[in-house]
Amino acid sequence: MGLRLFIQSDLSTRRKVAWSAFLVLVGAAIGMLLSLNQIWHKGLLLLVALPVLAAADRLLLGGRRSLGFWIRACGFEVCTVFGVAAAARYVCNVLELPPVLGAG
């Protein structure tokens, strides 16, 4: 649902590509820094905090969008970042590259 909202948003294609690239880069960096266990726990923590993140976005960005819209939008971003992070950590594990911030 969040992906569909993102694709149908009124952002230009250039901004959508730039934002997607940013999310992927952040996810890849997190995957290199943290262990899979740390990625899992931090991702779950942010998923639990989605209503708070969505409320903050709504307050900061305003507009006519509902809180439900912002929850889906934030959920899409969190899942994208931490999905890429998990994939990057998996590749690092296969290549036997330890996480930069320890095995936690």
C-alpha positions as CSV (number, residue, x, y, z in Angstrom):
1,M,0.0,0.0,0.0
2,G,2.8,2.5,0.8
3,L,4.5,1.7,-2.5
4,R,1.3,2.4,-4.3
5,L,0.9,5.7,-2.5
6,F,4.5,6.6,-3.3
7,I,4.1,5.8,-7.0
8,Q,0.9,7.7,-7.3
9,S,2.2,10.7,-5.4
10,D,2.4,14.1,-7.1
11,L,6.2,14.1,-6.7
12,S,8.1,14.4,-10.0
13,T,9.7,11.2,-11.3
14,R,13.1,12.8,-10.6
15,R,12.3,13.3,-6.9
16,K,10.8,9.8,-6.6
17,V,14.0,8.3,-8.0
18,A,16.2,10.6,-5.8
19,W,14.2,9.7,-2.7
20,S,14.3,6.0,-3.5
21,A,18.0,6.1,-4.1
22,F,18.4,7.9,-0.7
23,L,16.4,5.2,1.1
24,V,18.5,2.5,-0.6
25,L,21.8,4.2,0.3
26,V,20.7,4.6,3.9
27,G,19.6,1.0,4.1
28,A,22.9,-0.2,2.6
29,A,24.9,1.9,5.1
30,I,22.9,0.5,8.0
31,G,23.5,-3.0,6.6
32,M,27.2,-2.4,6.7
33,L,27.2,-0.9,10.2
34,L,24.9,-3.3,12.1
35,S,24.6,-7.0,12.6
36,L,21.4,-8.7,11.3
37,N,20.2,-9.0,14.9
38,Q,20.6,-5.2,15.5
39,I,18.9,-4.5,12.1
40,W,16.0,-6.7,13.2
41,H,15.6,-5.0,16.6
42,K,15.9,-1.4,15.3
43,G,13.5,-2.1,12.4
44,L,10.9,-3.5,14.8
45,L,11.3,-0.6,17.1
46,L,10.6,1.8,14.3
47,L,7.6,-0.2,13.1
48,V,6.2,0.0,16.6
49,A,6.9,3.8,16.6
50,L,5.1,4.3,13.2
51,P,2.1,6.2,14.6
52,V,4.5,8.6,16.4
53,L,6.6,9.1,13.3
54,A,3.5,9.6,11.2
55,A,2.0,12.1,13.7
56,A,5.4,14.0,13.6
57,D,5.3,14.1,9.8
58,R,1.7,15.3,9.7
59,L,2.5,18.1,12.2
60,L,5.7,19.1,10.3
61,L,4.4,18.8,6.8
62,G,0.8,19.6,7.4
63,G,-1.5,19.4,4.5
64,R,-4.8,17.6,4.0
65,R,-3.5,14.1,4.4
66,S,-4.9,11.8,7.1
67,L,-2.8,10.1,9.8
68,G,-3.5,6.8,8.1
69,F,-1.8,8.1,4.9
70,W,1.3,9.1,6.9
71,I,1.4,5.8,8.7
72,R,1.5,4.0,5.3
73,A,4.1,6.4,4.0
74,C,6.4,6.1,7.0
75,G,5.9,2.3,6.9
76,F,7.0,2.2,3.3
77,E,10.1,4.1,4.1
78,V,11.0,2.1,7.2
79,C,10.4,-1.2,5.4
80,T,12.5,-0.1,2.4
81,V,15.4,1.0,4.5
82,F,15.5,-2.0,6.8
83,G,14.7,-4.4,3.9
84,V,17.8,-3.1,2.0
85,A,19.8,-3.1,5.3
86,A,19.0,-6.8,5.8
87,A,19.9,-7.7,2.2
88,A,23.1,-5.7,2.5
89,R,24.0,-7.4,5.8
90,Y,23.3,-10.8,4.2
91,V,25.7,-10.0,1.4
92,C,28.3,-8.8,3.8
93,N,27.9,-12.0,5.8
94,V,28.3,-14.1,2.7
95,L,31.5,-12.1,1.9
96,E,32.5,-12.6,5.6
97,L,32.6,-8.8,6.2
98,P,31.9,-8.1,9.9
99,P,29.5,-5.3,10.9
100,V,31.4,-2.0,11.6
101,L,29.6,-1.5,14.9
102,G,30.1,-5.0,16.3
103,A,28.3,-8.2,16.4
104,G,25.7,-7.1,19.0
